[in-house]
C-alpha cells in the first residue's frame, strides 16, 4: 500500500483527506486549515509573478 502525505504539512493521510485544486493540479490535504494555507500560498506566489 502506498502511503501518502498532506501536501501542506506532510502528515500521513487516511481515508478522510480533502482534495484541493491548486494551479490546475489536484492535491490531497489532511484538513481545511491546510487547504486554506495552500490556497493562500498559491495566490501569493501567483500575485508576485505578475509584478
C-alpha positions in Angstrom: 0.0 0.0 0.0 1.3 3.4 -0.9 1.4 5.9 2.0 0.5 9.4 1.1 1.1 12.7 3.0 -0.5 16.0 3.2 0.7 18.5 0.5 0.9 21.3 3.1 2.2 19.7 6.4 3.5 16.2 5.4 1.2 14.4 7.9 0.2 10.9 6.9 -3.2 10.9 5.2 -6.0 8.5 6.0 -9.3 7.9 4.2 -10.6 11.3 5.3 -8.4 13.6 3.3 -9.6 16.6 1.3 -8.8 17.1 -2.4 -7.8 20.7 -3.4 -7.2 22.0 -6.9 -4.1 24.3 -6.9 -2.6 25.6 -10.1 -4.6 23.2 -12.2 -3.4 20.1 -10.2 -5.4 18.2 -7.5 -3.5 17.6 -4.3 -4.5 15.8 -1.1 -4.5 17.6 2.3 -5.4 16.5 5.8 -7.7 19.3 6.9 -9.4 22.6 6.0 -6.6 24.6 7.6 -4.0 23.0 5.3 -6.3 23.5 2.3 -6.6 27.2 3.1 -2.9 27.6 3.6 -2.2 26.1 0.2 -4.7 28.4 -1.5 -3.2 31.5 0.2 0.3 30.4 -0.7 -0.6 29.8 -4.3 -2.4 33.1 -4.5 0.5 35.0 -3.1 3.0 33.3 -5.4 0.8 34.0 -8.4 0.5 37.6 -7.5 4.2 38.1 -7.1 4.8 36.5 -10.5 2.5 39.1 -12.1 4.6 42.1 -10.9 
